[in-house]
Amino acid sequence: MAGPDDLEAPTTPDRLDAGAYRELELLYGERIARCWRTGLGLLVMTNLRCLHLWKKPELFARPEWHTGPTFFFYNLAAPRVVGDRFLELSDEQGTGGASSRFLVRDPRVVRDEIDAARAAGRAEWISRRREVQKELHRLRGPVAPPGTTVIVREVVKVRCVYCGSLMSVSEKHCPECGAPQR
């Protein structure tokens, strides 16, 4: 297993392996802020979350990248340094208080950077939620005042079997070719 001295310095997003980048499946408006090498892959911090990417070794095949634990900033607890070698991340709302530890070169620096990004990430999640709520209310339209009758009518149309033009279900003959409706 790799030790902290074997890990490379933090990498930049533009040096991210193409296979790892494809595996990320970034959300709308999400951008990579920072990446750190771990003992088993990469710890990637975006403007919205932290996630672990790792290579799964396959016998007789090229190793492929996989997404491991993901920690969204809206419920990420403060990261902790464990034993001067590991960074521990956990969700506040996680089931059973599950957490993950990552072997990184300088866990204190990584902890400080993630902790600093959490506030901005939470603010962005709140902003996104507010926009979604606004959009949901806008799509519903105005509510009719009490005592108002609103008539909603659907018009169902069918295609003429002879010429293919659309006609109302209530019509007996096609308005284009005059054929009877079946």
Backbone bond lengths (Angstrom), bond angles and torsions (degrees), N, CA, C in turn:
res aa  C-N    CA-C-N  psi(-1)  N-CA   C-N-CA  omega(-1)  CA-C   N-CA-C  phi
1 M - - - 1.454 - - 1.517 108.98 -
2 A 1.322 115.78 144.43 1.457 120.39 -177.22 1.515 110.79 -71.81
3 G 1.299 115.98 140.35 1.459 121.52 175.72 1.510 109.44 -95.90
4 P 1.357 117.83 171.85 1.450 120.20 -177.56 1.520 112.97 -63.53
5 D 1.343 117.88 -26.30 1.462 119.81 179.66 1.522 111.92 -76.22
6 D 1.340 116.91 -21.35 1.473 121.49 -179.74 1.525 111.95 -81.39
7 L 1.313 117.84 -13.49 1.455 121.13 -176.76 1.513 109.99 -78.89
8 E 1.300 115.85 142.60 1.457 120.66 178.00 1.518 109.71 -76.39
9 A 1.306 115.75 166.95 1.457 121.19 175.41 1.521 108.76 -64.85
10 P 1.348 118.07 161.65 1.468 120.04 179.33 1.523 111.06 -52.88
11 T 1.302 115.35 139.76 1.456 120.31 -178.73 1.519 109.86 -99.16
12 T 1.298 116.46 159.95 1.454 121.29 178.44 1.516 109.00 -96.65
13 P 1.330 117.61 155.40 1.468 120.07 -178.20 1.522 113.76 -57.35
14 D 1.332 117.87 -32.81 1.466 119.43 -177.63 1.533 111.73 -72.89
15 R 1.328 118.58 -12.32 1.459 121.55 177.09 1.522 111.51 -100.62
16 L 1.306 117.40 12.09 1.457 122.41 179.58 1.523 109.31 -70.58
17 D 1.317 116.89 135.43 1.460 122.96 178.58 1.529 109.76 -57.63
18 A 1.331 117.78 140.64 1.469 121.99 -176.86 1.530 111.71 -60.01
19 G 1.327 118.13 -39.67 1.464 121.10 178.50 1.516 111.82 -65.13
20 A 1.331 116.51 -38.67 1.466 120.71 177.86 1.522 109.88 -67.52
21 Y 1.320 117.07 -40.39 1.466 120.65 -179.73 1.528 110.98 -63.94
22 R 1.329 117.55 -40.85 1.468 121.30 178.36 1.523 111.44 -63.59
23 E 1.324 117.28 -34.88 1.457 121.87 -177.59 1.532 112.31 -72.83
24 L 1.327 117.23 -19.86 1.471 120.93 -175.46 1.517 114.28 -61.23
25 E 1.324 118.22 -39.44 1.463 122.61 -176.22 1.526 110.16 49.29
26 L 1.331 115.20 67.86 1.454 121.58 -177.37 1.523 111.38 -65.25
27 L 1.319 116.70 144.68 1.453 123.10 177.18 1.522 109.62 -77.14
28 Y 1.317 117.18 167.41 1.456 121.71 179.44 1.534 109.19 -59.81
29 G 1.317 117.56 125.65 1.457 122.29 178.54 1.516 114.21 78.28
30 E 1.320 117.47 4.95 1.459 120.02 -179.20 1.523 109.51 -87.18
31 R 1.322 116.08 138.85 1.458 120.66 178.80 1.527 109.08 -136.90
32 I 1.312 115.38 147.35 1.460 121.25 -178.65 1.525 108.62 -76.04
33 A 1.338 115.70 130.48 1.458 120.59 179.19 1.524 111.31 -102.35
34 R 1.330 117.09 -38.85 1.466 119.98 -173.19 1.523 110.38 -160.49
35 C 1.320 117.90 149.55 1.461 123.38 176.78 1.520 109.09 -133.73
36 W 1.331 116.17 141.35 1.465 121.25 175.32 1.510 108.63 -128.93
37 R 1.324 116.15 141.29 1.463 120.65 174.89 1.525 108.21 -75.68
38 T 1.320 115.77 137.85 1.459 121.96 175.13 1.521 107.53 -116.41
39 G 1.306 116.35 177.44 1.461 119.74 178.36 1.507 113.04 -61.09
40 L 1.343 117.24 -27.01 1.466 120.63 -175.73 1.524 114.01 -123.95
41 G 1.300 119.03 14.99 1.460 119.61 179.38 1.513 112.29 159.26
42 L 1.346 115.17 -127.65 1.461 121.59 -177.20 1.515 110.40 -134.24
43 L 1.318 116.13 140.92 1.452 122.20 169.24 1.521 105.05 -104.10
44 V 1.332 116.92 116.81 1.455 122.50 -173.96 1.523 109.27 -110.04
45 M 1.335 116.52 128.28 1.459 121.17 176.41 1.529 108.17 -110.24
46 T 1.311 115.92 125.46 1.460 121.60 174.65 1.525 107.71 -108.18
47 N 1.311 116.27 -173.82 1.464 119.22 177.09 1.530 111.82 -74.92
48 L 1.347 118.67 -8.32 1.462 121.91 -177.18 1.526 115.26 -121.11
49 R 1.337 118.25 -18.54 1.460 119.59 -172.68 1.526 111.25 -165.12
50 C 1.325 114.98 172.30 1.468 123.46 169.45 1.517 106.57 -119.58
51 L 1.327 116.55 140.19 1.455 118.59 176.20 1.509 110.44 -145.88
52 H 1.301 115.00 157.07 1.459 121.43 -178.24 1.515 109.28 -105.10
53 L 1.319 116.43 128.71 1.461 122.79 173.57 1.516 107.06 -112.95
54 W 1.297 116.59 136.13 1.448 119.51 179.89 1.514 110.45 -143.20
55 K 1.316 114.89 154.86 1.462 121.02 178.54 1.515 108.90 -94.67
56 K 1.309 115.18 127.01 1.462 120.60 178.43 1.526 107.20 -93.11
57 P 1.323 117.55 114.83 1.469 118.73 179.38 1.528 110.82 -70.82
58 E 1.286 115.83 130.66 1.467 121.48 179.66 1.527 108.70 -115.02
59 L 1.304 116.82 138.75 1.447 121.49 177.14 1.527 109.03 -71.83
60 F 1.326 117.39 125.46 1.461 124.49 179.43 1.529 113.68 64.48
61 A 1.304 118.44 18.90 1.465 120.51 179.03 1.525 109.08 -142.01
62 R 1.311 114.90 161.24 1.458 119.92 177.19 1.520 109.57 -70.34
63 P 1.334 117.91 134.75 1.464 118.78 178.37 1.526 111.40 -65.01
64 E 1.299 116.91 139.46 1.459 122.56 -180.00 1.516 109.93 -110.19
65 W 1.327 116.32 152.55 1.456 121.74 178.05 1.521 110.20 -81.08
66 H 1.323 116.21 145.01 1.458 122.79 179.03 1.524 109.04 -136.58
67 T 1.318 116.17 151.76 1.458 121.29 176.33 1.512 108.82 -91.67
68 G 1.324 115.01 127.41 1.455 121.29 177.28 1.518 109.87 -98.27
69 P 1.338 117.30 -143.70 1.466 120.87 -178.39 1.521 112.00 -59.09
70 T 1.325 115.90 142.96 1.468 122.68 177.51 1.521 108.34 -123.15
71 F 1.329 115.77 134.40 1.460 121.94 -177.70 1.523 108.85 -123.76
72 F 1.327 116.95 107.42 1.458 121.99 -179.65 1.520 109.21 -80.61
73 F 1.329 116.59 138.76 1.461 120.99 -176.57 1.527 113.07 -64.10
74 Y 1.343 118.66 -22.68 1.460 118.31 -177.45 1.526 112.23 -67.51
75 N 1.333 118.73 -21.15 1.463 119.17 177.10 1.528 112.92 -136.48
76 L 1.325 117.21 21.40 1.455 121.41 179.39 1.523 110.04 -77.68
77 A 1.320 116.66 125.60 1.468 121.09 175.06 1.527 108.47 -73.78
78 A 1.308 116.41 164.22 1.468 120.29 179.07 1.528 109.76 -59.48
79 P 1.339 117.04 130.80 1.465 119.33 178.97 1.535 110.47 -66.81
80 R 1.343 115.83 151.71 1.468 120.64 -179.39 1.520 109.79 -126.52
81 V 1.325 115.24 150.67 1.460 121.43 172.43 1.516 107.12 -96.66
82 V 1.329 115.92 129.99 1.457 121.17 -178.51 1.526 108.55 -118.77
83 G 1.323 116.53 118.15 1.464 121.82 174.69 1.514 115.34 63.14
84 D 1.297 119.83 27.67 1.472 124.43 178.60 1.520 114.38 58.55
85 R 1.323 117.81 11.91 1.463 120.48 -179.30 1.518 112.97 -130.52
86 F 1.333 116.03 -27.46 1.453 119.80 -171.81 1.522 111.34 -117.93
87 L 1.313 114.82 149.35 1.457 122.67 171.95 1.518 106.52 -107.81
88 E 1.321 117.32 130.52 1.462 121.40 -179.84 1.521 109.66 -110.58
89 L 1.324 116.35 127.29 1.460 122.87 176.73 1.520 108.51 -118.85
90 S 1.334 116.32 140.00 1.461 119.80 176.67 1.520 109.28 -151.46
91 D 1.333 114.79 153.68 1.455 121.29 177.25 1.516 109.12 -87.54
92 E 1.323 116.38 141.76 1.464 120.20 175.27 1.520 110.01 -66.24
93 Q 1.341 115.75 -36.63 1.453 120.90 -176.79 1.527 111.57 -99.18
94 G 1.323 117.32 13.52 1.462 120.82 -178.18 1.515 111.14 -65.16
95 T 1.307 116.57 153.22 1.461 120.28 -179.51 1.515 109.19 -77.24
96 G 1.307 116.38 126.32 1.452 121.05 177.05 1.519 114.00 69.95
97 G 1.322 118.60 13.29 1.458 121.10 179.29 1.514 112.93 65.46
98 A 1.321 118.12 30.89 1.460 121.71 -178.75 1.522 110.33 -64.41
99 S 1.310 115.62 141.29 1.454 120.50 177.63 1.517 108.76 -138.69
100 S 1.316 115.59 165.89 1.456 121.25 178.83 1.517 108.77 -129.21
101 R 1.318 115.69 143.71 1.460 121.33 178.12 1.513 109.18 -113.21
102 F 1.330 114.36 138.89 1.456 121.05 -178.07 1.520 109.37 -125.39
103 L 1.330 116.34 130.21 1.449 122.44 176.21 1.527 107.59 -80.74
104 V 1.312 117.29 113.50 1.466 121.86 179.86 1.520 108.95 -128.60
105 R 1.323 115.99 162.49 1.452 121.82 -175.40 1.523 112.13 -62.30
106 D 1.322 118.03 -51.72 1.463 122.04 -179.55 1.530 108.64 -130.73
107 P 1.336 117.79 87.63 1.460 120.22 -173.18 1.532 114.49 -60.51
108 R 1.325 117.79 -29.45 1.476 120.03 -179.72 1.531 111.15 -67.35
109 V 1.316 116.68 -42.03 1.467 120.67 178.64 1.523 110.18 -65.30
110 V 1.338 116.50 -44.25 1.468 120.97 179.87 1.531 109.32 -63.13
111 R 1.338 116.74 -44.26 1.474 121.02 178.30 1.529 110.58 -57.68
112 D 1.329 117.22 -46.30 1.466 121.00 -178.17 1.531 111.44 -64.02
113 E 1.337 117.01 -40.88 1.471 119.99 -179.98 1.530 111.48 -67.16
114 I 1.326 116.86 -42.51 1.470 120.08 179.03 1.522 109.80 -67.12
115 D 1.324 116.79 -42.44 1.464 120.76 179.98 1.535 110.75 -61.67
116 A 1.325 116.92 -39.98 1.467 120.30 178.40 1.532 111.31 -67.01
117 A 1.323 117.33 -33.66 1.473 121.20 -178.85 1.520 112.45 -78.27
118 R 1.348 117.82 -20.53 1.472 120.89 -176.88 1.519 112.84 -59.75
119 A 1.333 117.76 -44.56 1.470 120.75 -177.57 1.527 110.95 -62.39
120 A 1.330 116.15 -46.87 1.468 119.51 178.56 1.527 110.97 -64.84
121 G 1.330 117.06 -38.28 1.466 121.08 178.34 1.513 111.97 -64.52
122 R 1.329 117.04 -42.21 1.472 120.22 177.21 1.517 110.50 -63.39
123 A 1.326 116.58 -42.51 1.473 120.37 178.90 1.531 110.39 -60.99
124 E 1.329 116.85 -39.69 1.467 119.58 179.27 1.524 111.09 -67.90
125 W 1.349 118.07 -38.86 1.464 121.01 176.43 1.528 110.66 -62.28
126 I 1.347 116.95 -41.98 1.467 121.07 178.76 1.512 109.87 -63.07
127 S 1.324 117.23 -43.18 1.464 121.60 178.28 1.530 110.77 -62.16
128 R 1.323 116.98 -43.53 1.473 120.63 178.73 1.530 110.56 -62.17
129 R 1.322 116.14 -42.90 1.464 119.56 -179.83 1.527 110.64 -63.44
130 R 1.337 116.54 -41.69 1.462 120.98 178.68 1.533 110.53 -60.75
131 E 1.336 117.13 -42.41 1.473 121.30 179.17 1.527 111.34 -64.37
132 V 1.338 116.52 -40.96 1.468 120.37 179.21 1.524 109.83 -64.75
133 Q 1.340 116.80 -43.76 1.463 120.28 178.89 1.528 110.78 -60.86
134 K 1.331 115.98 -43.00 1.468 120.74 178.40 1.521 110.60 -60.23
135 E 1.327 115.62 -44.06 1.471 120.92 -179.40 1.530 110.84 -65.27
136 L 1.329 117.15 -40.73 1.457 120.02 178.78 1.530 111.22 -63.16
137 H 1.320 117.05 -41.38 1.468 120.08 179.04 1.526 110.74 -68.62
138 R 1.328 117.25 -36.20 1.459 121.16 179.95 1.525 110.64 -66.65
139 L 1.333 117.33 -38.74 1.460 120.89 -178.43 1.527 112.63 -68.17
140 R 1.314 117.36 -27.13 1.466 120.06 -179.42 1.513 112.00 -71.45
141 G 1.297 117.57 -27.17 1.459 121.18 179.76 1.515 111.47 80.97
142 P 1.321 115.75 174.56 1.466 119.13 -178.24 1.529 110.92 -71.53
143 V 1.317 115.30 148.60 1.452 121.59 178.17 1.529 108.01 -89.88
144 A 1.325 116.18 134.88 1.461 120.54 -179.85 1.527 109.68 -69.94
145 P 1.337 117.46 140.25 1.465 119.55 178.60 1.530 110.28 -66.27
146 P 1.351 117.10 156.42 1.468 119.70 -179.45 1.528 111.63 -58.55
147 G 1.304 116.43 143.05 1.467 121.56 179.77 1.514 113.34 89.74
148 T 1.316 118.41 -5.83 1.463 122.19 179.77 1.516 108.92 -91.17
149 T 1.309 116.38 134.23 1.448 120.79 177.11 1.518 108.70 -96.74
150 V 1.303 115.99 125.51 1.457 121.28 178.46 1.522 106.97 -112.10
151 I 1.314 115.93 124.03 1.463 120.46 179.39 1.525 107.77 -105.77
152 V 1.309 115.12 120.84 1.455 121.17 178.06 1.512 106.60 -111.43
153 R 1.336 115.95 126.43 1.451 120.24 -175.93 1.517 109.01 -130.12
154 E 1.295 116.61 131.26 1.456 120.90 174.91 1.513 108.30 -101.07
155 V 1.310 115.20 136.33 1.455 120.18 177.14 1.522 106.85 -107.12
156 V 1.322 114.67 116.44 1.456 120.02 -179.68 1.515 108.16 -97.51
157 K 1.321 114.51 130.22 1.469 119.63 179.59 1.516 108.57 -120.33
158 V 1.313 114.35 150.61 1.465 121.09 177.43 1.516 108.27 -127.38
159 R 1.324 115.81 159.50 1.468 120.44 178.57 1.527 110.09 -89.97
160 C 1.302 114.18 141.72 1.466 120.64 174.95 1.531 107.92 -69.68
161 V 1.318 116.79 132.86 1.460 120.22 -178.65 1.525 112.48 -70.88
162 Y 1.333 117.57 -17.12 1.467 120.56 -177.33 1.525 112.55 -95.10
163 C 1.350 117.74 -50.39 1.468 119.47 -176.05 1.531 112.84 -108.99
164 G 1.335 118.76 -13.92 1.456 121.75 176.64 1.515 115.62 84.77
165 S 1.318 119.27 2.15 1.470 120.80 179.40 1.531 109.89 -77.38
166 L 1.350 115.24 157.89 1.457 119.85 -179.37 1.515 110.90 -84.70
167 M 1.352 115.31 141.10 1.463 120.12 176.10 1.516 108.96 -144.99
168 S 1.310 115.98 155.08 1.450 121.97 -179.95 1.524 109.82 -66.66
169 V 1.315 116.37 151.43 1.466 121.30 179.67 1.524 110.47 -64.50
170 S 1.328 116.54 -30.20 1.465 120.15 -176.74 1.533 113.60 -77.52
171 E 1.333 118.70 -15.24 1.471 120.79 -179.61 1.527 109.92 -75.44
172 K 1.357 115.30 141.21 1.457 119.90 -179.56 1.526 111.85 -88.64
173 H 1.357 116.16 -26.44 1.471 120.85 -178.70 1.526 109.22 -130.64
174 C 1.317 115.67 150.42 1.472 122.07 178.88 1.537 108.83 -67.19
175 P 1.332 119.29 130.84 1.462 120.87 179.14 1.535 112.88 -70.09
176 E 1.341 118.46 -18.13 1.454 121.19 -178.85 1.527 112.73 -89.15
177 C 1.335 116.08 -52.45 1.465 118.75 -174.70 1.543 113.58 -110.28
178 G 1.331 117.63 -10.33 1.458 121.40 177.85 1.516 114.57 80.49
179 A 1.320 117.79 4.38 1.455 121.17 179.41 1.541 110.38 -68.48
180 P 1.342 117.43 146.85 1.464 118.95 178.87 1.520 110.39 -69.99
181 Q 1.340 113.96 146.55 1.468 118.78 178.04 1.510 109.59 -79.02
182 R 1.286 119.21 136.17 1.464 122.65 -178.99 1.479 111.48 -91.57
